């Protein structure tokens, strides 16, 4: 057997392990994904095969390796202002509704990956304040969470190379919100960063410690979870979303048959869900 392959039984056991620890459900045809994500770890973990790697990661005492493997399996590339319509809805509907609230607006980016979503939200809020003097008088706070420690380190640094910046970020926003850094990289300006905090969080954990939010972004994440896990996550979102607050899902995601805690609102540019 190739050192980058798993037996059917090993793959099945690894799938169970992954679902238990981070909720992700891999189908029977996703062995290629495991191979592509984990093979680069062989040399740095001194494992001779993928089989040895996943067996070690599933051992109770191998916490560091387990974290590394889950990190590799849950890290996804993302874009600036991904899909555009959530940010249009934020600008034209949600921010106007919350513009006069007598406290800081609280927004959660529930899978912040390498930081593009929470920083895009912050830029959108700053642009709205600039165009609407007096709006969001008490400011806004954005929490970005992710299960990946390496991604969170990237988020906190706020530095991106030209390739990452070319994915969805306009030249105007690059000039306005970034400063040149070393080696053809750019770093987010402090006026953006001060509105965004990051912390490690697993969507299978207790939401209560996070506080409460007016708007929750959880996009292109729930597609990886089972219906049972989705129901629990929606129930937890409902507990931490303020009355008449909003939940933003990915374009291919829906609450249908999974929760009665949110209602669907159609906007001209897309769909947003409101707590009931």
Buried (B, 14 or more C-beta within 10 A) or exposed (E): EEEBBBEEEBBEBBBEBBBEBBBBBBEEEEBEEBBEBBBEBBEEBEBEBBBBBBBBBBEEEBEEBBBBBBBBBBBBEBBBBBBEBBBBBBBEBBBEBBBEBEEBBBBBBBBBBBBBBBBBBBBBBBBBBEEEEEBBEEEBBBBBBBBBEBBBEBBBBBBBEEEBBEBBBEEEBBEBBBEEBEEEBBBBBEEBBEBBBBBEBBBBEEBEEBEBBBBBBBBBBBEBBEEEBBBBBBBBBBEBBBEEBBBBBBEEBBBEEBBEBBEEEEEEBBBBBBBE
